Amino acid sequence: MKLPRIRPAVVLVFLLLPTLPSLATAQDDGQGPARDYGASFLQDYDRASDKLLQLAEAIPAEKYAWRPTPEVRSVSEVFVHVAVANGFLSKKAAGIEPPAELDRDAEAGITEKAEVIALLKASQELVRQALAKRGGDFQEQVDFFWGPAPVRDVFLQMAAHSHEHLGQMIAYARMAGVVPPWSRPPAGGP
């Protein structure tokens, strides 16, 4: 009698079956998602903040005072607003004291392109420092806008705020005749 041929994949499955319960509990110990939160946050935050910085660099200095209507923030005011919020939220998330220039009056006082870009970069670095300082602990409760909240909600607000104003600045840039760098056709292409 000829025995059936056993494929290597079937053997592997039978060898791994005893480990499946431990794999399941390792993912379900309440720490699995929290361990990955910082990396996930940073990836999402970096996508938005890097594009904000690209726009800040692409928009000409003479357009920094431009605003679509009189009642909304100018180009420089939006970028500075994002920087101020990054400083405020970094303090909430990890107790990092933002530099004095990141105060609520900064929008009106910091208008030159080079200063705005420097401030935006510094504030983005504060966010990264706050993330590093947390050391993976995102469960601690902090006092936030709506009351006590886990610190992960503060980080979520940082990313959401950057995305919100990225969308705004894409619209501003296009209305001011600036194509976002990542939307430009490749050099020599169609």
N, C-alpha and C positions, 0 to 999 in steps of 0.2 A: 504494500500500500504506500502511495506517495503522499507525503505530508504537504500541506499548503505552504506556499512561500510567505514568510512574514516580512512585511516591508519595514524599513528602518523607522519611518515616521510612526508606525503603530507601536513599535517598541518604545520609542521616545515618549509617547503619550502614556503608556503603562508605567514607565519609570517616573514620570512627573506627577501622576495622580496622587500619590501620598502627600505631595507638597502643596496641593491646591488649597486645602483648608488654611494652612499658615499664610499663604499668599493673600487669601481673602481677608484674614484678620489683620494682616499688616496694612492693608488699604483701608480697613474699617476701624482703626483704633482711635479715630477722632483727630489724629495728628497728620494723617496723610495729606489732605488738602491744605492744611495750614503750612506744612513744610514747603509746598510749592507756590504759595501765595506771593511771596516776595519776588520770585523769578517771573511769575505771570504778570504781576503788577508792573515790574520794571520793563518788561518787553512791550506792554501796552503803552505805558507812559512814554517810553523812548520813541515809539512810533509817532505819537502826537507832538512831543516836545521837539524832536529833531526836525519835523516838518515846520513847526512854528519858527524855529531858528532859521531854517532855509528861507522862509518867507521874509523874516526880518532882514536877512542879508540881501535878498533879491529886490526888495522894494527900495527904490531910490530915496536918498535922504530928503529930497525936495517934496516927496509924497508923505512924509511922516506927520505933517500937520493936517493932511487931507482927512475929511470925514464925509460919508455919504449924505448926511443931513446934519443940520446944526445941533440937534438934540442928542446925538450919539457920540461915543468916544472916537477920537482920531486914531490913526494908525499907531502912533507912538503910545497913546493912552491905553490902547488894548494890550499891546505887548507889556507895558509897565504894570497894568492891572494883573496880568497873568503872573508876572514876577512877584508882585506883592502877595498875591494869593499863595504862591508856592512857599514864600517865606512864612506866612501865617500858618499854613497847614503843616509845614515841617515842624514848627514849634508845637503845634497841637499833637502831632504824631510822635515826636521824639524829644521834645524839650529843647530843640536846637534854636538858639536865639538868632533871628535874622539880623543882617547888618542894618544900621540906622537908616540907610537910604531906602530901605524897603518899607517905608511907612505909608500910611494912607494918603499923604499929600504928594507922594512921588509922581503920580500921574500928571499932575500939572507942572511939576518942577523938572522932570527928566524928559527931554524931548529930542535931543540930538541923537541921530542914528547910532553912532559908536557907543554912546553911554547906554542907550536902550538895549543894544545887543549885549554889552558887557553885563548889565543888570539881569537880563534874561538868562544868560549863561550861568551867572553866579547863583541865581535862584534854582535853576535846574540841578546844579550841583548840591544845593541844600537838600533837595528832595532825595537825591541819591545817598547823602549822608544820613538823612533821617531813616531811610530804609536800612542802611547798614547798622545804624545804632539800635534798631529794633531787634536785630539778631534773630529774626524768625518768629518773634512773639507778636502776634497780631490780635490776640484775644483781650488784652488789657482794655478796661473800660476807661474812656476819657469823656470829659464834658465837651459836647459838640453843639452845633447850632440848635438841634432839636432835642437836646438833652443827652444823657449818658449813651454812649455808643462804643462798640469795639473799635480799636484803633485801625483795624482793616478798613472800616468805613471812611476814615479820614484819608487813607491812601486811595480808596476808590474815588473819593471826591477830587483828589489831585488829578487823577487820570481823566475823569469826566470833565473837569474844568478845562483842562488842556485841549481835549477833543472839541468841546463846545467853542472855544475861541479859535481853534484851528479852522473850523468851518466858517466862522465869522471872517477870519483873515483871508481865507481863500476867496470869499465873495468880495471883500475889500480890494484884494490884489487884482482880481479880474476887472472890477469896476474902474480901477486906476490904470488899467492897461498892462498889468504884470501877469505873465503866465507863471503859475507855480513851477519851480524847477523840475519836479518829478513828473510834470505833465507835458513838458517840452518834447518835441520829437527828437530822436537821436541825431547827433551831428552827421550830416551826409545822408540822412534817411528821409523818408517822405514826410 
